[in-house]
Amino acid sequence: MTKFSEIIDIDKPVLIDFYYKGTGANINILKNVTAALGKTTKVIKIDIEKNENLVDALQIKGNPTFMIYKNGKMKWRQTGEQDASTLINLVQQYL
Protein backbone atom coordinates (compact mmCIF):
# COMPACT_ATOMS: atom_id res chain seq x y z
CA MET A 1 0.00 0.00 0.00
CA THR A 2 1.22 3.47 -0.83
CA LYS A 3 2.19 5.66 2.07
CA PHE A 4 0.31 8.94 2.51
CA SER A 5 3.55 10.93 2.36
CA GLU A 6 4.28 9.49 -1.10
CA ILE A 7 0.84 10.55 -2.34
CA ILE A 8 1.12 14.16 -1.19
CA ASP A 9 4.81 14.79 -1.87
CA ILE A 10 4.50 15.73 -5.54
CA ASP A 11 4.93 19.05 -7.33
CA LYS A 12 1.31 19.37 -8.39
CA PRO A 13 -1.73 19.95 -6.18
CA VAL A 14 -3.32 16.91 -4.56
CA LEU A 15 -7.00 17.28 -3.68
CA ILE A 16 -8.11 14.73 -1.10
CA ASP A 17 -11.68 13.93 -0.12
CA PHE A 18 -11.89 12.14 3.24
CA TYR A 19 -15.35 10.64 3.21
CA TYR A 20 -17.59 8.11 4.91
CA LYS A 21 -19.13 5.72 2.40
CA GLY A 22 -22.48 5.67 4.15
CA THR A 23 -23.12 9.34 3.38
CA GLY A 24 -23.00 9.18 -0.39
CA ALA A 25 -19.55 10.17 -1.48
CA ASN A 26 -18.94 13.23 -3.63
CA ILE A 27 -18.33 11.16 -6.75
CA ASN A 28 -19.95 13.53 -9.27
CA ILE A 29 -18.29 16.59 -7.76
CA LEU A 30 -14.86 14.97 -7.92
CA LYS A 31 -15.47 13.75 -11.48
CA ASN A 32 -16.21 17.35 -12.49
CA VAL A 33 -13.09 18.60 -10.71
CA THR A 34 -10.96 15.94 -12.38
CA ALA A 35 -12.45 16.70 -15.80
CA ALA A 36 -11.80 20.42 -15.39
CA LEU A 37 -8.25 20.17 -14.06
CA GLY A 38 -7.04 17.11 -15.97
CA LYS A 39 -3.52 15.94 -15.27
CA THR A 40 -2.53 19.19 -13.54
CA THR A 41 -3.99 17.89 -10.28
CA LYS A 42 -4.21 14.56 -8.50
CA VAL A 43 -7.65 13.89 -7.00
CA ILE A 44 -8.09 11.07 -4.52
CA LYS A 45 -10.75 9.80 -2.13
CA ILE A 46 -9.93 8.25 1.21
CA ASP A 47 -12.53 6.25 3.13
CA ILE A 48 -12.54 7.38 6.77
CA GLU A 49 -13.51 3.93 8.06
CA LYS A 50 -10.73 2.12 6.23
CA ASN A 51 -7.99 4.58 7.22
CA GLU A 52 -8.55 5.25 10.91
CA ASN A 53 -4.86 5.74 11.77
CA LEU A 54 -4.46 8.41 9.10
CA VAL A 55 -7.73 10.08 10.11
CA ASP A 56 -6.54 10.21 13.73
CA ALA A 57 -3.12 11.54 12.73
CA LEU A 58 -4.69 14.33 10.67
CA GLN A 59 -7.34 14.99 13.33
CA ILE A 60 -10.22 14.70 10.91
CA LYS A 61 -13.43 15.22 12.85
CA GLY A 62 -16.04 15.90 10.15
CA ASN A 63 -17.35 14.32 7.00
CA PRO A 64 -16.48 15.14 4.33
CA THR A 65 -13.15 16.82 4.88
CA PHE A 66 -11.29 18.16 1.87
CA MET A 67 -7.58 18.95 1.80
CA ILE A 68 -5.18 20.31 -0.76
CA TYR A 69 -1.51 19.39 -0.54
CA LYS A 70 1.41 20.44 -2.69
CA ASN A 71 5.03 19.34 -2.27
CA GLY A 72 4.06 17.50 0.91
CA LYS A 73 2.56 20.55 2.63
CA MET A 74 -1.08 21.17 3.41
CA LYS A 75 -2.25 24.30 1.63
CA TRP A 76 -5.97 24.22 2.42
CA ARG A 77 -8.43 22.25 4.54
CA GLN A 78 -12.20 22.47 4.94
CA THR A 79 -14.83 20.25 6.50
CA GLY A 80 -18.27 20.16 4.92
CA GLU A 81 -19.79 19.89 1.48
CA GLN A 82 -18.08 21.80 -1.33
CA ASP A 83 -19.24 22.31 -4.90
CA ALA A 84 -17.07 21.55 -7.92
CA SER A 85 -16.56 25.21 -8.86
CA THR A 86 -15.26 26.09 -5.43
CA LEU A 87 -12.84 23.15 -5.40
CA ILE A 88 -11.63 23.92 -8.92
CA ASN A 89 -10.96 27.56 -8.03
CA LEU A 90 -9.15 26.59 -4.84
CA VAL A 91 -6.92 24.04 -6.58
CA GLN A 92 -6.09 26.47 -9.39
CA GLN A 93 -4.45 28.77 -6.83
CA TYR A 94 -1.75 26.13 -6.34
CA LEU A 95 -1.01 25.23 -9.98
Secondary structure, DSSP 4 states (H G I P E B T S, - for coil): ---HHHHH-SSS-EEEEEE-GGG---HHHHHHHHHHHGGGSEEEEEETTT-HHHHHHTT--SSSEEEEEETTEEEEEEES---HHHHHHHHHTT-
